[in-house]
Amino acid sequence: MTVAKAYRLLRSILNTAVSDRLITKNPCQIPGAGLEKSPERPTATIEQVFTIAGAVPERYRVLVLLACFNSLRWGELAALARKHVDTIEGTVLVERSVVELPTAELVFGPPKSDASVRVVTIPNICLPDVVRHLANFTNESPEALLFVGPKNGPLRRSNFQDHWRKATAEAGIPGLHFHDLRHTGNTWAAETGATLRDLMDRMGHSTTRAALIYLHKTAGRDRKIADALSKFVEDARKDTKASDTDDEDQAQTDATGDTAEGTEGHTEPEGHAGGTTPR
């Protein structure tokens, strides 16, 4: 439990005490003490993600890809079965999760929230890897776990952690957490222009708070769009001004030409070329 969570719990308990008239005032009055101030987690590059996927044992390659490109949590991935993957439609159904207790017991149950029950589309770039994984590492039973250890046991962090550390070091980002893959994929999804609702559905969130974080991260992209629009307008206005100038120049040229033609066509009446008019 973080300090912020402990403070919120204490404040809640003391609020109850105030309601029950056990104390007259809640002493928890420190502004901002209940706010989480988590440090910004890093994101990987596309090449780093594929380097990690290529550095882990082959049976874990798709685990890495789905965590990133399908925004799946560790517990959701570990609970996936063959029946949850539709290679025709190219989707993954998330309807359960698994938690490893301190006793090492694995408990399967519903995911984090109702919103976490979702269907997520697999990017086409990853689908061939998923098909190959099903053929090479997943039993034929619909209930067979999608990801298993070397001895076909359920996936555990302890089975995977050493592989992860070596792979992230090879990719040049030691210290990257597995959950950072989901963070990376969410950031990319926002950069593609996904709406708030799209992000919430893909991430499995019922509130806008987390999705808004990723939309705010795309402010730099929005600035690029604004700058591009400015250039577009400036170029269009330059073209318009240039066209107007050309029209004015042409009009002046035409007017000069008409004047010249009029002068060349004019002759003095006979008898006015010089001398006196005959009587």
C-alpha positions as CSV (number, residue, x, y, z in Angstrom):
1,M,0.0,0.0,0.0
2,T,1.3,3.5,-0.9
3,V,1.4,6.4,1.5
4,A,-1.3,8.1,-0.5
5,K,-3.6,5.1,-0.2
6,A,-2.9,4.8,3.6
7,Y,-3.7,8.5,4.0
8,R,-7.0,8.1,2.1
9,L,-8.0,5.1,4.3
10,L,-7.2,6.9,7.5
11,R,-9.1,10.0,6.3
12,S,-12.1,7.8,5.5
13,I,-12.0,6.1,8.9
14,L,-11.8,9.5,10.7
15,N,-14.7,10.8,8.6
16,T,-16.8,7.9,9.9
17,A,-15.7,8.8,13.4
18,V,-16.9,12.4,12.8
19,S,-20.2,11.1,11.5
20,D,-20.6,8.9,14.6
21,R,-19.7,11.9,16.8
22,L,-16.7,10.2,18.3
23,I,-14.5,13.1,17.3
24,T,-15.5,16.7,16.4
25,K,-13.2,17.2,13.4
26,N,-11.2,15.1,11.0
27,P,-7.5,15.9,11.5
28,C,-6.6,14.7,8.0
29,Q,-6.5,18.1,6.3
30,I,-3.3,18.0,4.3
31,P,-4.0,19.2,0.8
32,G,-3.0,16.7,-1.9
33,A,-1.8,14.1,0.6
34,G,-4.2,11.5,-0.8
35,L,-3.1,12.0,-4.4
36,E,-1.0,9.3,-6.1
37,K,2.2,10.7,-7.6
38,S,3.6,7.8,-9.6
39,P,6.7,8.4,-11.7
40,E,6.2,8.4,-15.4
41,R,6.8,4.9,-16.8
42,P,8.9,4.6,-19.9
43,T,7.6,3.5,-23.3
44,A,9.5,1.3,-25.7
45,T,10.0,1.9,-29.4
46,I,8.6,-0.4,-32.1
47,E,12.0,-1.9,-32.8
48,Q,12.6,-2.5,-29.0
49,V,9.3,-4.3,-28.7
50,F,10.1,-6.6,-31.6
51,T,13.6,-7.1,-30.2
52,I,12.2,-8.2,-26.9
53,A,9.7,-10.5,-28.7
54,G,12.6,-12.0,-30.6
55,A,14.8,-12.4,-27.6
56,V,12.5,-14.3,-25.3
57,P,11.9,-18.0,-26.0
58,E,9.6,-18.6,-28.9
59,R,6.8,-19.8,-26.7
60,Y,6.6,-16.3,-25.1
61,R,6.9,-14.2,-28.3
62,V,3.1,-13.8,-28.7
63,L,2.8,-13.1,-25.0
64,V,5.0,-10.0,-25.6
65,L,3.1,-8.9,-28.7
66,L,-0.4,-9.2,-27.3
67,A,0.6,-7.4,-24.1
68,C,1.7,-4.5,-26.2
69,F,-0.5,-4.4,-29.3
70,N,-3.7,-5.7,-27.7
71,S,-3.3,-3.9,-24.4
72,L,-3.6,-7.0,-22.2
73,R,-2.6,-7.3,-18.6
74,W,-0.4,-10.1,-17.3
75,G,-3.3,-11.9,-15.5
76,E,-5.5,-11.6,-18.6
77,L,-2.8,-13.1,-20.8
78,A,-2.0,-16.0,-18.4
79,A,-5.7,-16.9,-18.3
80,L,-6.3,-17.0,-22.0
81,A,-7.3,-20.4,-23.5
82,R,-7.5,-21.6,-27.1
83,K,-11.2,-20.9,-27.2
84,H,-10.6,-17.2,-26.5
85,V,-8.7,-16.7,-29.8
86,D,-10.5,-16.3,-33.1
87,T,-8.0,-16.4,-35.9
88,I,-10.7,-16.0,-38.5
89,E,-12.0,-12.7,-37.1
90,G,-8.6,-11.9,-35.7
91,T,-9.8,-11.2,-32.1
92,V,-9.1,-12.1,-28.5
93,L,-11.9,-12.5,-25.9
94,V,-10.9,-11.4,-22.4
95,E,-13.4,-12.9,-19.9
96,R,-11.2,-14.0,-17.0
97,S,-7.9,-13.3,-15.3
98,V,-5.6,-15.3,-13.0
99,V,-3.9,-14.2,-9.8
100,E,-1.0,-15.9,-8.1
101,L,-1.4,-15.9,-4.3
102,P,1.6,-15.7,-1.9
103,T,1.1,-19.4,-1.4
104,A,1.9,-19.9,-5.1
105,E,-1.7,-21.0,-5.8
106,L,-3.1,-19.8,-9.1
107,V,-6.7,-18.5,-8.8
108,F,-8.8,-18.0,-12.0
109,G,-11.7,-15.6,-11.9
110,P,-13.3,-12.7,-13.5
111,P,-11.1,-9.9,-14.7
112,K,-10.4,-6.6,-12.9
113,S,-13.8,-5.0,-13.7
114,D,-16.9,-5.5,-15.8
115,A,-15.3,-3.2,-18.4
116,S,-12.3,-5.6,-18.6
117,V,-14.5,-8.2,-20.2
118,R,-13.9,-7.3,-23.8
119,V,-13.1,-8.4,-27.3
120,V,-9.8,-6.9,-28.7
121,T,-8.8,-7.1,-32.3
122,I,-5.4,-8.4,-33.1
123,P,-3.4,-6.2,-35.5
124,N,-2.7,-8.0,-38.8
125,I,1.0,-7.6,-38.2
126,C,0.7,-10.0,-35.2
127,L,-1.8,-12.5,-36.5
128,P,0.6,-14.9,-38.3
129,D,2.6,-15.1,-35.0
130,V,-0.6,-16.0,-33.1
131,V,-1.5,-18.7,-35.6
132,R,1.9,-20.2,-35.5
133,H,1.9,-20.1,-31.7
134,L,-1.4,-22.0,-31.6
135,A,0.0,-24.7,-33.8
136,N,3.3,-25.1,-32.0
137,F,2.6,-24.4,-28.3
138,T,-1.1,-24.8,-27.5
139,N,-2.9,-28.1,-27.1
140,E,-6.0,-28.8,-29.3
141,S,-8.5,-28.6,-26.5
142,P,-10.6,-25.4,-26.5
143,E,-9.8,-25.2,-22.8
144,A,-6.1,-25.5,-23.2
145,L,-4.1,-22.5,-21.9
146,L,-2.7,-20.3,-24.6
147,F,0.6,-19.7,-22.7
148,V,2.3,-22.4,-20.7
149,G,5.7,-23.0,-19.3
150,P,8.4,-25.4,-20.7
151,K,6.7,-28.3,-18.8
152,N,3.2,-27.3,-20.0
153,G,2.3,-25.9,-16.6
154,P,0.4,-22.6,-16.2
155,L,2.3,-19.4,-16.9
156,R,4.0,-17.9,-13.8
157,R,6.0,-14.8,-13.5
158,S,8.8,-16.8,-11.9
159,N,9.0,-18.9,-15.1
160,F,9.3,-15.8,-17.2
161,Q,11.2,-13.2,-15.2
162,D,14.7,-14.2,-16.1
163,H,13.8,-14.3,-19.8
164,W,12.3,-10.9,-19.5
165,R,15.4,-9.3,-17.9
166,K,17.7,-10.7,-20.6
167,A,15.4,-9.6,-23.4
168,T,15.0,-6.0,-22.1
169,A,18.7,-5.8,-21.6
170,E,19.3,-6.9,-25.2
171,A,16.8,-4.3,-26.4
172,G,18.7,-1.6,-24.5
173,I,15.9,-0.8,-22.0
174,P,16.8,-2.7,-18.8
175,G,14.4,-2.0,-16.0
176,L,11.4,-2.0,-18.3
177,H,8.4,-3.6,-16.6
178,F,6.2,-6.1,-18.3
179,H,3.2,-3.8,-17.7
180,D,5.1,-1.1,-19.6
181,L,4.3,-3.0,-22.8
182,R,0.6,-2.3,-22.2
183,H,1.5,1.3,-21.4
184,T,3.4,1.5,-24.7
185,G,0.6,0.0,-26.8
186,N,-1.9,2.4,-25.2
187,T,0.3,5.3,-26.1
188,W,0.6,4.2,-29.7
189,A,-3.2,3.6,-29.9
190,A,-3.8,7.2,-28.9
191,E,-1.4,8.4,-31.5
192,T,-3.3,6.7,-34.2
193,G,-6.2,9.0,-33.5
194,A,-8.3,6.6,-31.3
195,T,-11.1,8.3,-29.5
196,L,-11.6,8.3,-25.7
197,R,-14.3,5.6,-26.0
198,D,-12.0,3.5,-28.3
199,L,-9.2,3.6,-25.7
200,M,-11.5,2.8,-22.8
201,D,-12.9,-0.2,-24.6
202,R,-9.5,-1.5,-25.7
203,M,-7.9,-1.0,-22.3
204,G,-10.8,-2.4,-20.4
205,H,-11.5,0.7,-18.3
206,S,-14.9,1.8,-17.0
207,T,-13.7,5.4,-16.3
208,T,-12.1,8.0,-18.5
209,R,-9.2,8.8,-16.1
210,A,-6.6,6.4,-17.5
211,A,-7.7,6.9,-21.2
212,L,-7.4,10.6,-20.8
213,I,-3.8,10.2,-19.7
214,Y,-2.9,8.7,-23.1
215,L,-4.9,11.3,-25.0
216,H,-3.1,14.1,-23.1
217,K,0.2,12.4,-24.2
218,T,-0.7,13.1,-27.8
219,A,-0.7,16.9,-27.3
220,G,2.6,17.0,-29.2
221,R,1.0,15.2,-32.1
222,D,-1.9,17.7,-32.0
223,R,0.7,20.5,-32.1
224,K,2.1,19.0,-35.3
225,I,-1.4,18.8,-36.8
226,A,-1.9,22.5,-35.9
227,D,1.4,23.5,-37.4
228,A,0.6,21.5,-40.6
229,L,-2.7,23.3,-40.8
230,S,-1.0,26.7,-40.4
231,K,1.4,25.9,-43.2
232,F,-1.5,24.7,-45.4
233,V,-3.3,28.0,-44.9
234,E,-0.2,30.0,-45.4
235,D,0.7,28.2,-48.6
236,A,-2.9,28.6,-49.9
237,R,-2.9,32.3,-49.1
238,K,0.5,32.7,-50.8
239,D,-0.9,31.0,-53.9
240,T,-4.0,33.3,-53.9
241,K,-1.9,36.4,-53.5
242,A,0.4,35.2,-56.3
243,S,-2.6,34.6,-58.5
244,D,-4.0,38.0,-57.8
245,T,-0.6,39.6,-58.6
246,D,-0.4,37.7,-61.9
247,D,-3.9,38.9,-62.8
248,E,-3.1,42.5,-62.0
249,D,0.1,42.3,-64.1
250,Q,-1.8,40.7,-67.0
251,A,-4.4,43.5,-66.8
252,Q,-1.7,46.2,-66.9
253,T,-0.1,44.4,-69.8
254,D,-3.4,44.2,-71.7
255,A,-4.1,47.9,-71.0
256,T,-0.7,48.9,-72.2
257,G,-1.1,46.8,-75.3
258,D,-4.5,48.4,-76.1
259,T,-3.1,51.9,-75.7
260,A,-0.2,51.1,-78.0
261,E,-2.5,49.6,-80.6
262,G,-4.7,52.7,-80.5
263,T,-1.7,55.0,-81.0
264,E,-0.3,53.1,-83.9
265,G,-3.7,53.1,-85.7
266,H,-4.2,56.8,-85.4
267,T,-3.2,59.1,-88.4
268,E,-3.3,62.9,-88.8
269,P,-5.8,64.2,-91.4
270,E,-4.4,65.0,-94.8
271,G,-3.2,68.6,-94.9
272,H,-2.2,68.6,-91.3
273,A,1.1,66.9,-91.9
274,G,2.8,70.3,-92.1
275,G,2.6,73.8,-93.7
276,T,-0.6,75.8,-94.0
277,T,-4.1,74.7,-94.8
278,P,-4.7,75.4,-98.6
279,R,-7.3,78.1,-99.2
